[in-house]
Amino acid sequence: MILTALGNLVQAANKEGKPQMLFSKDLDIIPFIDSHWESMTTIGRRVTQSWHSTIQRALIKDTGTLFVTEEVEGQGEMYGLAVPLLEIKPNYDAIMKGTAGVQLG
């Protein structure tokens, strides 16, 4: 979901003519996921906000592989995609073996 959120945030910024590659977890990523929850997953909306900490853990765990992070003065920790948006595609080999994944690069 984070990969999808960041991809959409990058695309929306480009569409508005304000290219942006880094986004705030609290100001951008979580609000995007919250407002598009039903479109992004078949899992029912969570009653608690515990999924916010799951987002934080995933961002930290996958920094360097899926995500990049940068401390931006006045904005705090910002996150972006580790590869250009157009290079993200399905990993067809994993799909054929019965597991889905994202192939980067």
N, C-alpha and C positions, 0 to 999 in steps of 0.2 A: 504494500500500500504506500509505503514511503517513496519508493521508486516512481510509482505512478503519480503521486502528489508532486514530487519535485519536477518530473517531466512536464506536468501540466502547468506548474508555476513558471517554469522556464519559457514554455510556449506562450503563455498568457502575457508575460513581460515582453517577449519579442513582438507579439501581435500589437501591443500598446506602443511599440517603438521605444521601449525603455529596457533594452537587453539587461538581464540580471541573471547571475549564475549562482549566487549564494542567498539563502533564505533562513529566517529565524524559525527555530522549532516552535516557539510559543506564539509568534505573531503571524506566521505564514503556514507552516506545515500542518500543525494540529488544527487550526481553523479550517484549512482546506479539506482535510480528511473528515472533520466533523460535519461540514456542510455537504459533502459528497458521499457520506457513509454508505447509503443505500445503493449508489451507483458503483461503488468500489468493491463491495463484498456481499455475500449472501448471509453472512453472520448478522444476527440481530444487533441493533444498536445497544451498546453497553449502558447500563444504568449508572454505573460509577465512572469516575474519571481515571480508573487504574490503567486504562490503555495508554494514557499520556506517558506513564513511566515505561511502558513497553516500547513506545516510539523512541524514547531517549536511549534505552538499552540497545535497540536495533541500530540506531544511528552511530553509537559508539562502537558496537561490535563490528559493524561493516564499514567503518572508516578505513579507507585505503583500498578497499575492494569495490564497493558499490558507491560509497560516498566520500566526499572530502569535507574537511572542517577547517574553519579559519576564524580566529578571533578578530572581530572588526571593532575598532574603537568607537564607542558610543552606541554600538548595537549588540555587543556581546558575541557569543558563539553563533556562527552561521554555518549552514550546511548546503552542499551542492552535490551534483552528480560527478562521479569519478571519471566518466567518459562522456564525450559529446552525445547529446540526445539522439542524434540520428544513427549512432553506432549500437544502440541497445536493440536487441532483437531476440526472438525466441531461440532457445538451444534445441534445435530439432533432434539432435542425437539423443538428448536426455528424454525428450518426449517419446521417441520411438522405443526407448527402454522402459517406459512407464513412469518416469519421473519428470516433472516440469522444472525448468530452471531458466535463468537469464544468462545469456552469453554476452560478455562484454568484450568489445574489440574485434 
